[in-house]
Amino acid sequence: MNEHAPFQPKARILFVDDEFRCSRMLEVAFPRYEIRIENHPSRAIETAIEFQPDLIFLDRIMPDLAGDTLSLAIKAHPKLQNVPIIFLTAAVPRESNGRPHTQLNGCPVLSKPISNLALEKCIRRFVNR
């Protein structure tokens, strides 16, 4: 360990997904990041304001509040508008030609299931730590 290296805090990642098992597996898979899980989409904005994430992964289909709608609310909030959002969902929307959309509400869309390696590449692309 270099005693002269400056302390660099862990990147903060918020996973908003109503499936507890899925989100818990992500938390265990990435110990190098500070991860917060929110399984109740109605509390996602409150959690994000308190946690101040560097990146938000958002499921698309959730009870009470769809991820599509939630992403717009997050982007509209002054304290969260600059936080990148990535949809991580099994319900990937399709274009009229049947191809999967690569973006939704201006946010990238990743399809579940996804490998930890692919997820790590995505995280590194959006978080510089």
C-alpha positions as CSV (number, residue, x, y, z in Angstrom):
1,M,0.0,0.0,0.0
2,N,1.3,3.4,-0.9
3,E,1.1,5.6,2.1
4,H,1.4,8.7,-0.1
5,A,-1.5,7.8,-2.3
6,P,-4.5,10.1,-1.7
7,F,-7.6,8.4,-0.2
8,Q,-10.1,7.7,-2.9
9,P,-13.7,6.9,-1.8
10,K,-15.5,4.0,-3.3
11,A,-17.9,4.9,-6.1
12,R,-21.5,4.9,-5.0
13,I,-24.0,2.8,-7.0
14,L,-27.7,2.6,-6.3
15,F,-29.6,-0.4,-7.6
16,V,-33.4,0.1,-7.8
17,D,-35.0,-3.2,-8.4
18,D,-38.1,-4.8,-6.8
19,E,-36.5,-8.2,-6.9
20,F,-34.6,-8.6,-3.7
21,R,-32.6,-11.7,-4.7
22,C,-31.3,-10.1,-7.9
23,S,-30.3,-6.8,-6.3
24,R,-28.6,-8.7,-3.3
25,M,-26.5,-10.8,-5.7
26,L,-25.3,-7.6,-7.4
27,E,-24.3,-6.1,-4.0
28,V,-22.2,-9.2,-3.2
29,A,-20.6,-9.4,-6.6
30,F,-19.1,-5.9,-6.5
31,P,-17.4,-5.3,-3.1
32,R,-15.1,-2.6,-4.5
33,Y,-18.1,-0.2,-4.8
34,E,-20.3,1.2,-2.2
35,I,-23.7,-0.2,-3.1
36,R,-27.1,0.7,-1.9
37,I,-30.2,-1.4,-2.8
38,E,-33.7,0.1,-2.9
39,N,-36.4,-2.6,-3.5
40,H,-39.2,-0.1,-3.2
41,P,-39.4,2.2,-6.3
42,S,-41.6,4.7,-4.4
43,R,-38.6,5.4,-2.1
44,A,-36.0,5.5,-4.8
45,I,-35.7,9.3,-5.1
46,E,-35.5,9.7,-1.3
47,T,-32.9,7.0,-1.1
48,A,-30.9,8.6,-4.0
49,I,-31.0,12.1,-2.4
50,E,-29.7,10.6,0.9
51,F,-27.1,8.3,-0.7
52,Q,-25.9,10.6,-3.5
53,P,-24.9,7.9,-5.9
54,D,-22.4,8.2,-8.8
55,L,-24.5,5.9,-10.9
56,I,-28.1,4.5,-10.7
57,F,-29.2,1.1,-12.1
58,L,-32.9,1.0,-12.6
59,D,-35.3,-1.9,-13.3
60,R,-38.0,-1.0,-15.8
61,I,-41.0,-3.1,-14.7
62,M,-41.7,-2.6,-11.0
63,P,-44.9,-2.5,-9.0
64,D,-46.4,0.9,-8.1
65,L,-43.9,2.9,-10.2
66,A,-42.4,2.0,-13.6
67,G,-38.8,2.6,-14.1
68,D,-39.5,4.6,-17.2
69,T,-41.5,7.1,-15.1
70,L,-39.0,7.0,-12.3
71,S,-36.1,7.8,-14.5
72,L,-37.8,11.0,-15.7
73,A,-38.5,12.0,-12.1
74,I,-34.9,11.4,-11.1
75,K,-33.6,13.5,-14.0
76,A,-36.0,16.3,-13.1
77,H,-34.7,16.5,-9.5
78,P,-32.1,19.2,-9.1
79,K,-29.9,17.1,-6.7
80,L,-30.0,14.0,-9.0
81,Q,-30.2,15.4,-12.6
82,N,-26.5,14.8,-13.3
83,V,-26.4,11.2,-12.0
84,P,-26.2,8.7,-14.9
85,I,-29.0,6.2,-15.0
86,I,-28.8,2.7,-16.7
87,F,-31.8,0.5,-17.1
88,L,-31.0,-3.1,-16.1
89,T,-34.1,-5.0,-17.1
90,A,-35.5,-8.2,-18.5
91,A,-38.2,-6.2,-20.2
92,V,-36.2,-4.5,-22.9
93,P,-38.4,-2.4,-25.1
94,R,-38.4,-3.1,-28.8
95,E,-38.3,-0.8,-31.8
96,S,-40.9,-1.1,-34.6
97,N,-38.5,-3.3,-36.5
98,G,-38.3,-5.7,-33.5
99,R,-34.7,-4.8,-32.5
100,P,-34.1,-4.1,-28.8
101,H,-33.9,-0.4,-27.9
102,T,-30.4,0.6,-26.7
103,Q,-31.8,3.7,-24.9
104,L,-34.9,4.6,-23.0
105,N,-35.6,8.2,-21.9
106,G,-32.0,8.9,-23.0
107,C,-30.6,6.2,-20.7
108,P,-28.7,3.1,-21.8
109,V,-30.6,-0.2,-21.5
110,L,-28.9,-3.4,-20.5
111,S,-30.7,-6.7,-20.7
112,K,-31.0,-9.2,-17.8
113,P,-29.5,-11.6,-17.2
114,I,-26.1,-9.9,-17.6
115,S,-22.7,-11.2,-16.7
116,N,-20.7,-9.6,-13.9
117,L,-17.9,-8.8,-16.4
118,A,-20.3,-6.9,-18.7
119,L,-21.8,-5.1,-15.7
120,E,-18.3,-4.1,-14.5
121,K,-17.4,-2.7,-17.9
122,C,-20.5,-0.6,-17.9
123,I,-19.8,0.7,-14.4
124,R,-16.3,1.6,-15.3
125,R,-17.6,3.5,-18.4
126,F,-19.8,5.7,-16.2
127,V,-17.7,5.9,-13.0
128,N,-14.1,7.1,-13.0
129,R,-12.8,5.4,-9.8
